[in-house]
Amino acid sequence: MLRQLTHADLAALLPLFEAYLEFYRVEQPPEQQRTFLAGRLAGNDSVAFGFFEEDGRMTGFALCHFAYNSLRLAQAWILHDLFVAPDKRRHGTARKLLEAVHAAARASGACEAVLSTAEDNTSARSLYENAGYRHDEVFRTYVFDLR
């Protein structure tokens, strides 16, 4: 079952989010993870979707943040985090999460969904390209670390 997450889903989301951070070799204190996700699930600047097994275990999630595209004068959704438990990959969960993101973004009036992934994450890149995402060859993304 796939659905939009609420604050009531925080405990189910935390283990998957921690696994996501481990996948990218990022360490964050558990309490900061909890605080961050609680803020996102409040729904003011983000939306999250979760995929649940019949036993109630969450096995995948997608977390989107809201932004604006000034060139198109419309809202854009940034699909910042998408993760599926390793033992549940290649069963269509990630594609279903993408479809939920696209449907909700369209319903909100957003003009686009934007994402990035690691250069060496070839399976994710293949998924996104097969889902219709295209590599932006016009704009180059830069990051300035403020910490």
C-alpha positions in Angstrom: 0.0 0.0 0.0 1.3 3.4 -0.9 0.1 6.6 0.8 1.1 10.1 1.9 2.9 10.1 5.2 1.8 12.0 8.3 3.4 12.7 11.7 1.9 9.4 12.9 4.3 7.6 10.4 7.4 9.1 11.9 8.4 5.9 13.9 8.0 3.7 10.8 10.0 6.2 8.6 13.0 6.6 10.9 14.6 3.2 10.3 14.4 3.6 6.5 15.7 7.1 6.7 18.7 5.9 8.8 19.3 3.2 6.1 19.1 5.9 3.4 21.8 7.9 5.3 24.0 4.8 5.7 23.6 4.2 1.9 25.1 7.6 1.3 27.7 7.2 4.1 26.3 10.1 6.1 26.2 10.1 9.9 23.5 12.2 11.6 22.5 11.9 15.3 19.2 10.0 15.7 17.5 13.0 17.5 18.5 15.3 14.6 17.0 12.8 12.1 13.8 12.7 14.2 13.6 16.5 14.4 14.2 16.9 10.7 11.6 14.4 9.6 9.0 15.6 12.1 9.4 19.1 10.5 9.0 17.7 7.0 6.0 15.6 7.9 4.3 18.8 9.3 3.6 19.4 5.6 4.4 23.1 5.3 7.3 22.8 3.0 7.5 19.1 2.1 5.4 16.0 1.3 6.4 12.4 1.9 5.1 9.1 0.6 5.6 5.7 2.0 5.1 2.2 0.7 3.9 -0.3 3.2 3.9 -4.1 3.1 0.9 -6.1 4.2 2.4 -6.6 7.6 2.5 -2.8 8.0 6.3 -2.4 7.6 7.4 0.6 5.5 9.7 -0.6 2.8 10.2 2.6 0.7 9.7 6.3 1.0 10.0 9.5 -1.1 10.5 12.9 0.4 9.8 16.0 -1.7 10.5 19.7 -0.9 8.6 22.6 -2.4 10.4 25.2 -4.4 9.6 27.6 -7.3 10.8 27.8 -10.8 11.2 31.5 -11.6 11.6 30.8 -15.4 8.3 29.0 -15.5 6.6 31.1 -12.8 5.3 28.0 -11.0 5.9 25.7 -8.1 8.5 22.9 -8.6 8.8 19.8 -6.5 12.3 18.6 -5.5 12.4 14.9 -5.0 15.3 15.0 -2.6 15.1 11.5 -1.1 13.9 8.2 -2.5 14.8 5.0 -0.8 13.7 1.4 -0.9 14.8 -1.3 1.6 17.5 -3.4 -0.1 15.5 -6.6 0.3 12.5 -5.0 -1.5 14.3 -3.5 -4.5 13.4 -4.5 -8.1 9.7 -5.1 -7.2 8.3 -1.9 -8.6 8.3 0.0 -5.3 10.5 2.9 -6.4 8.4 3.3 -9.6 5.2 3.4 -7.6 6.7 6.1 -5.3 7.7 8.1 -8.4 4.2 7.8 -9.8 2.7 9.0 -6.5 5.1 12.0 -6.5 4.2 12.9 -10.1 0.4 12.6 -9.5 0.5 14.7 -6.3 2.8 17.3 -8.0 0.5 17.6 -11.0 -2.6 17.9 -8.7 -0.9 20.7 -6.8 -0.2 22.6 -10.0 3.5 22.2 -10.0 5.3 22.6 -13.3 8.1 20.0 -12.7 9.7 17.4 -10.4 13.4 17.8 -10.1 15.9 15.3 -8.6 19.6 14.5 -8.4 21.4 11.3 -7.5 25.0 10.2 -7.1 26.9 9.8 -10.3 27.7 6.2 -9.4 24.1 5.2 -8.5 23.5 3.6 -11.9 20.4 1.7 -10.8 18.7 4.9 -9.7 19.8 6.8 -12.8 18.3 4.0 -14.9 15.1 4.1 -13.0 14.8 7.9 -13.4 15.6 7.9 -17.0 13.1 5.1 -17.7 10.5 7.0 -15.8 11.0 10.0 -18.2 13.5 12.2 -16.3 16.1 13.8 -18.6 19.6 14.9 -17.7 19.7 18.7 -17.7 22.4 19.7 -20.1 21.6 23.4 -20.0 22.1 24.2 -16.3 25.0 23.0 -14.1 24.3 22.6 -10.4 26.6 24.1 -7.9 26.6 23.7 -4.1 28.0 26.1 -1.6 28.4 24.5 1.9 27.3 26.9 4.6 28.4 24.7 7.5 
